[in-house]
Amino acid sequence: MVGKGNKDKHIQTPSVDWVTKLAQELYPPEPPKGEGWFTLSEISEKIGRAQTPTVNFLKKANAEKKKFMHIAVDGRRLVLVHYRIK
């Protein structure tokens, strides 16, 4: 005998809003051009210091931090912290 469960063929689709939010967290956008966002290695190269003194300088300067997508030399997509001094 066949069960007498729900015979309705209409299946309600779930909201895809959470999928969009998850994709934005996994793949954040690239940093905007000309707004002063730099990676730690770029900043330490520009000021001619190692990364540890550069991190200490950025903490003292209350630099703004944000994660952006970065394309590596070999084509991999990396999420790196970028800094901007206010």
C-alpha positions in Angstrom: 0.0 0.0 0.0 1.1 3.5 -0.8 1.5 6.0 2.0 -1.0 8.8 2.3 1.6 11.5 2.9 1.7 15.0 1.3 0.7 14.6 -2.3 1.5 18.3 -3.2 4.2 18.4 -5.9 5.1 22.0 -5.2 8.3 22.2 -3.2 9.1 25.6 -1.7 12.6 26.9 -2.6 14.7 28.1 0.2 15.9 31.7 0.3 19.3 32.1 -1.4 20.2 35.1 0.6 22.4 33.1 2.9 24.3 31.7 0.0 25.0 35.1 -1.3 26.3 36.2 2.1 28.5 33.1 2.4 30.0 33.7 -1.0 30.8 37.3 -0.1 32.6 36.2 3.0 34.5 33.5 1.2 35.4 35.7 -1.8 35.6 39.3 -0.7 36.1 41.9 -3.4 39.4 43.2 -4.5 40.6 46.5 -2.8 39.4 49.6 -4.5 42.0 51.3 -6.6 43.4 54.6 -5.3 42.0 54.4 -1.8 45.3 53.5 -0.1 44.8 49.8 0.8 48.0 47.8 1.0 49.1 44.4 2.2 51.5 44.0 5.1 54.3 42.9 2.7 53.8 45.9 0.5 53.9 48.3 3.4 57.0 46.7 4.9 58.7 46.8 1.5 57.9 50.5 1.0 59.3 51.5 4.4 62.2 49.2 4.3 61.5 47.3 7.5 60.7 43.7 8.5 57.1 42.7 9.1 57.2 42.7 12.9 58.2 46.4 13.2 55.7 47.2 10.5 52.9 45.5 12.4 53.8 47.4 15.6 53.8 50.7 13.6 50.3 49.9 12.1 48.9 49.1 15.6 50.2 52.4 17.0 48.9 54.3 14.0 45.4 52.7 14.5 45.4 51.6 10.9 42.1 50.4 9.4 42.1 46.7 8.6 39.9 44.9 6.0 40.1 41.6 4.1 40.3 41.7 0.3 40.9 39.2 -2.4 44.4 39.0 -3.8 45.5 37.1 -6.9 48.8 35.3 -6.2 51.6 35.0 -8.8 50.6 31.4 -9.6 46.9 32.4 -10.0 45.6 31.3 -6.7 43.0 33.5 -5.0 44.0 34.5 -1.5 42.2 36.5 1.2 44.6 38.9 2.7 44.3 41.6 5.3 44.9 45.0 3.8 45.7 48.1 5.9 44.9 51.8 5.4 46.2 54.5 7.7 43.4 56.9 8.5 
